[in-house]
């Protein structure tokens, strides 16, 4: 079963117990399931700690849905959650804990002052640390990060974006020798088959993300209104966010989307099937990200990508090669869409094929799993 050092792992059985921590069961299920399965096949025992959403029950590994709501700002609620989390980990003998998202990394680092276990902190995006509209909270969190992230028990900081790594280094949150870079969360190239859609029929644009203003939903809808007279179809996929102040409101959906040439799909579970029916995916995020999973999945399916000129997005969208990077405004998006529609068929096909090739070369899930496997092995065995 195990690939490396079987004898040592048998003799020291506590060294192969890993815990994945994330305040989103949805993220663990969609972005980490392949990694957890790979590590289990390698010889590790995997357990999960997450928030009790509708995806936490779908995880194949033993799961403890004990984390608080990912958008909660109730101090009493958070303190109660930290106490509950501390008592949970005191009773466990994990050899390594892996936390995802800045919030989960902070929470587990605080708890680790008590339990003192080896940690890997995976920074999938800067989140609130990158929000310019929350300066007070951002400052408090930076102070907390500088204090908690100095722990000798943190074995590795794993980043998806060089921009995020530089942010941590420039703000004194970690040392460069503590860091590793991975190409996003990876994509299964078997599940996401290449599906070069027919370009002779109606051209279909898809926007697929959390429905936030900062993801360019408004600009996508405005572009759809402008291009109503063209032979174009617009699809919007994503669940309404009710607690995030950056969320697109249900009123906006009702007023601007359902009356235009846009099909609102809500939450979509079968992404490969959805992507097989579109030609291009649009994501105009207004802030630096890790590498957006929606763009990686779209590239693996051979789609033409349109995104903003933001770190993370530009890792997967190569301007003129497999798509276009543009400024975040409706005029730039409309112009880009019109230019794309006017391209000769062979150029559209070339952009699509290039997307698939880039995903195969850089973002294959096997590449990501291999990097994480080495990081985990070194974190456990190398003192």
Secondary structure, DSSP 8 states (H G I E B T S, - for coil): --SS-HHHHHHTGGGGEEEEE-S-HHHIIIIIHHHHHHHHHHT-EEEEEEE-STTGGG-SSEEEEEE--TT---HHHHHHHHHHHHHHHHT---SEEEEESHHHHHHHHHHHHHH---EEEEES--GGGG-TT-HHHHHHHHHHHHHHTT-TTEEEEEES-HHHHHHHHHTTSS-GGGEEE--TT-B-TTTS------SSS-EEEEEES--BGGGTHHHHHHHHHHTTTSSEEEEEE----SS-TTB--HHHIIIIITTTTEEEEES-S-HHHHHTT-SEEEE--SS--S--HHHHHHHHTT-EEEEES-TTHHHH--BTTTEEEE-SSHHHHHHHHHHHHHS-HHHHHHHHHHHHHHHHHH-BHHHHHHHHHHHHHHHHH--
